[in-house]
Amino acid sequence: MRIGVTGLNGRMGRLVAEEVDLSTATRSDVSAVEALVQVSDVLIDFTHADAVTRHATACADSGCAWVLGTTGLDASAQSAVNQAASRIAVVQAANFSPGVNLVLAIAARLAAALPADEYDAEILEMHHRQKVDAPSGTALALGRAVAQGRRVDLSAVMQSGRDGQTGPRPEGAIGFAAMRGGQVVGEHTLLFAAGTEHIALTHRAFDRKVFARGALRAAFWTKGRAAGLYSMADVLGMNDVK
């Protein structure tokens, strides 16, 4: 496969490019995305939310599959992703780590089994000081997994950045706390807290290579794939397990 990598000046872009060099793929290094997708079978994209709409159009128009790891998308950018997925295979994930995606699956099942009026759900995440968005895309994915298990809309129950006299915790709320400091790659904990017990799911990433290798795995998976919006659960075969 010919794999295009955007954002080669960024941390994740460089790591992905290194992993492609170690694989049997051919890496494309054209700088302009419109030219890059013309010489690529799939584009791996870890750039900025502001570039997503442009990249969606370029990939869809060229027929190039798209592996998208950019987070912090607004409604307009997400709509562009969805439209592109009607024409090409798109793998979109907040986190390409296999471990994180297994945690997401477990989170949804726990949330379905643990009543919201007894078990408070809180999500704690920490990242390096350079990270610009909060909560992280992975933390939000955890929140969506809990909301899915509880059959609610995350936006209706999300509590983030508590400060001052906030009053009692609303029943059924999904809380978020974000810490930034040092060079932490990524740490996420989902806590279900009841009066009688606590259940915690924690994932810690020690090397960003886990994300790069997951993205490369997703890129190879798109070969011959029909148009559609896919997740890492699809790539890992988790949706095939009944």
C-alpha positions as CSV (number, residue, x, y, z in Angstrom):
1,M,0.0,0.0,0.0
2,R,1.0,3.6,-0.5
3,I,0.5,5.4,2.8
4,G,0.4,9.2,2.9
5,V,1.2,10.8,6.2
6,T,0.2,14.4,7.0
7,G,1.7,16.6,9.7
8,L,5.2,15.3,9.4
9,N,6.4,18.3,11.5
10,G,4.2,17.2,14.4
11,R,5.0,14.6,17.0
12,M,2.5,12.0,15.9
13,G,3.2,12.6,12.2
14,R,6.9,11.9,12.7
15,L,6.2,8.7,14.7
16,V,3.7,7.4,12.1
17,A,6.2,8.1,9.3
18,E,8.9,6.1,11.2
19,E,6.5,3.2,11.7
20,V,5.6,3.2,7.9
21,D,9.3,3.1,7.1
22,L,9.6,-0.1,9.2
23,S,6.6,-1.7,7.5
24,T,6.2,-3.0,3.9
25,A,4.3,0.1,2.9
26,T,5.5,2.9,0.7
27,R,5.4,6.3,2.4
28,S,4.3,9.4,0.5
29,D,5.9,12.8,1.5
30,V,4.2,15.3,-0.8
31,S,3.5,18.4,1.3
32,A,0.2,19.6,-0.1
33,V,-2.7,17.3,1.0
34,E,-4.4,17.6,-2.4
35,A,-1.3,16.2,-4.1
36,L,-0.6,13.7,-1.3
37,V,-3.9,11.9,-1.7
38,Q,-3.4,11.5,-5.4
39,V,-0.4,9.3,-4.8
40,S,-1.7,7.5,-1.7
41,D,-4.0,4.6,-1.1
42,V,-4.7,5.8,2.4
43,L,-4.0,9.0,4.3
44,I,-3.0,8.9,8.0
45,D,-4.0,12.2,9.5
46,F,-2.9,13.6,12.9
47,T,-3.0,17.3,12.3
48,H,-5.4,20.0,13.5
49,A,-9.2,20.3,13.7
50,D,-9.1,23.3,11.4
51,A,-7.7,21.2,8.6
52,V,-10.2,18.4,8.8
53,T,-12.8,19.8,6.4
54,R,-10.2,20.4,3.7
55,H,-8.7,16.9,4.2
56,A,-12.2,15.3,4.1
57,T,-12.8,16.9,0.7
58,A,-9.4,16.0,-0.7
59,C,-9.7,12.3,0.4
60,A,-13.2,11.9,-0.9
61,D,-12.5,13.6,-4.2
62,S,-9.5,11.3,-4.8
63,G,-10.9,8.1,-3.5
64,C,-8.2,7.9,-0.9
65,A,-9.1,6.1,2.3
66,W,-8.6,8.1,5.5
67,V,-7.4,7.2,9.0
68,L,-8.3,10.2,11.2
69,G,-6.8,10.7,14.6
70,T,-7.4,14.4,15.0
71,T,-9.6,15.3,17.9
72,G,-11.5,18.5,19.1
73,L,-13.7,18.6,16.0
74,D,-16.7,20.9,16.0
75,A,-20.1,19.9,14.4
76,S,-19.2,21.3,11.0
77,A,-15.9,19.3,10.8
78,Q,-17.6,16.1,12.0
79,S,-20.2,16.6,9.3
80,A,-17.5,16.8,6.7
81,V,-16.0,13.5,8.0
82,N,-19.4,11.9,7.8
83,Q,-19.9,13.1,4.3
84,A,-16.5,11.8,3.2
85,A,-17.4,8.4,4.7
86,S,-20.3,8.1,2.3
87,R,-17.7,7.9,-0.5
88,I,-14.6,6.4,1.0
89,A,-13.5,4.2,4.0
90,V,-12.8,6.4,7.0
91,V,-11.4,5.0,10.3
92,Q,-11.9,7.7,12.9
93,A,-10.7,7.2,16.5
94,A,-10.0,9.4,19.4
95,N,-7.3,6.9,20.4
96,F,-5.6,4.2,18.3
97,S,-4.3,2.2,21.2
98,P,-5.7,-1.4,21.3
99,G,-5.8,-1.2,25.1
100,V,-7.8,2.0,25.2
101,N,-10.4,0.6,22.7
102,L,-10.8,-2.5,24.9
103,V,-11.3,-0.2,27.9
104,L,-14.0,1.7,26.0
105,A,-15.9,-1.5,25.3
106,I,-15.7,-2.6,28.9
107,A,-16.8,0.9,30.0
108,A,-20.0,0.7,28.1
109,R,-20.8,-2.7,29.6
110,L,-20.1,-1.6,33.1
111,A,-22.2,1.5,32.7
112,A,-25.1,-0.6,31.5
113,A,-24.8,-2.9,34.5
114,L,-24.2,-0.3,37.2
115,P,-27.3,1.9,38.0
116,A,-26.6,5.6,37.6
117,D,-28.5,6.4,40.7
118,E,-26.1,4.3,42.7
119,Y,-22.8,4.6,40.8
120,D,-21.3,8.0,40.0
121,A,-19.1,8.0,36.9
122,E,-16.0,10.2,37.0
123,I,-13.3,10.4,34.3
124,L,-9.8,11.7,35.2
125,E,-7.2,12.3,32.5
126,M,-3.6,13.7,32.5
127,H,-1.5,14.7,29.5
128,H,1.7,16.7,28.7
129,R,1.7,20.4,29.1
130,Q,1.6,21.1,25.4
131,K,-1.8,19.5,24.8
132,V,-4.3,22.2,23.7
133,D,-7.7,20.6,24.2
134,A,-9.5,19.5,27.3
135,P,-11.0,17.1,28.1
136,S,-9.0,14.9,25.9
137,G,-10.5,13.1,22.9
138,T,-10.0,9.8,24.8
139,A,-11.7,11.1,27.9
140,L,-14.7,12.2,25.8
141,A,-14.8,8.8,24.2
142,L,-14.9,7.2,27.6
143,G,-17.8,9.6,28.5
144,R,-19.6,8.6,25.3
145,A,-19.1,4.9,26.2
146,V,-20.6,5.4,29.6
147,A,-23.5,7.5,28.2
148,Q,-24.1,4.8,25.6
149,G,-24.3,2.1,28.3
150,R,-26.8,4.3,30.2
151,R,-28.7,5.2,27.1
152,V,-28.4,8.9,27.6
153,D,-26.9,11.8,25.6
154,L,-23.5,12.8,27.0
155,S,-24.1,16.5,26.4
156,A,-27.1,16.3,28.7
157,V,-25.2,14.8,31.7
158,M,-21.6,16.0,31.2
159,Q,-19.9,18.0,34.0
160,S,-16.5,19.4,33.4
161,G,-14.2,21.9,35.1
162,R,-16.0,22.2,38.4
163,D,-15.1,25.4,40.3
164,G,-16.6,27.3,43.2
165,Q,-20.0,26.6,44.8
166,T,-21.3,24.0,42.4
167,G,-23.9,22.4,44.7
168,P,-24.4,18.7,45.1
169,R,-23.5,16.3,42.4
170,P,-26.5,15.8,40.1
171,E,-27.7,12.2,39.9
172,G,-26.6,10.5,36.7
173,A,-23.9,13.1,35.9
174,I,-20.7,12.0,34.1
175,G,-17.8,14.1,35.5
176,F,-14.5,15.0,33.9
177,A,-11.3,16.3,35.4
178,A,-8.3,17.2,33.2
179,M,-4.7,17.6,34.4
180,R,-1.8,19.0,32.4
181,G,1.9,18.8,33.2
182,G,5.3,17.5,32.3
183,Q,5.5,15.1,29.4
184,V,2.8,12.6,30.3
185,V,1.8,10.7,27.1
186,G,-1.7,9.9,28.3
187,E,-3.3,8.6,31.4
188,H,-7.1,7.9,31.7
189,T,-9.1,6.5,34.6
190,L,-12.9,5.9,34.6
191,L,-14.2,5.5,38.2
192,F,-17.6,4.2,39.1
193,A,-18.1,5.3,42.7
194,A,-20.9,3.9,44.9
195,G,-21.4,4.1,48.7
196,T,-20.3,0.5,49.0
197,E,-17.6,0.1,46.4
198,H,-15.4,1.7,43.8
199,I,-14.6,0.2,40.4
200,A,-11.8,1.8,38.4
201,L,-10.6,1.3,34.8
202,T,-7.2,2.8,34.1
203,H,-5.1,3.0,31.0
204,R,-1.6,4.5,30.8
205,A,0.4,5.0,27.6
206,F,4.1,5.1,28.1
207,D,5.2,5.5,24.5
208,R,3.3,7.3,21.6
209,K,4.4,4.5,19.3
210,V,1.3,2.6,20.5
211,F,-0.8,5.2,18.8
212,A,1.3,5.2,15.6
213,R,1.3,1.4,15.3
214,G,-2.5,1.3,15.9
215,A,-3.0,3.9,13.1
216,L,-0.8,1.9,10.7
217,R,-2.8,-1.2,11.5
218,A,-6.0,0.8,10.7
219,A,-4.4,2.0,7.4
220,F,-3.7,-1.6,6.2
221,W,-7.2,-2.6,7.3
222,T,-8.8,-0.1,4.9
223,K,-7.5,-2.0,1.9
224,G,-10.5,-3.1,-0.2
225,R,-12.9,-1.8,2.4
226,A,-16.3,-0.4,1.3
227,A,-17.1,3.3,2.0
228,G,-18.2,3.9,5.6
229,L,-17.3,5.4,8.9
230,Y,-15.4,2.8,10.9
231,S,-13.8,2.8,14.4
232,M,-10.9,1.0,16.0
233,A,-13.4,-1.5,17.3
234,D,-14.0,-2.5,13.7
235,V,-10.2,-2.7,13.0
236,L,-9.6,-4.9,16.0
237,G,-12.5,-7.2,15.1
238,M,-14.3,-6.4,18.4
239,N,-17.7,-5.9,16.6
240,D,-17.4,-9.5,15.2
241,V,-17.5,-11.0,18.7
242,K,-21.0,-11.8,19.9
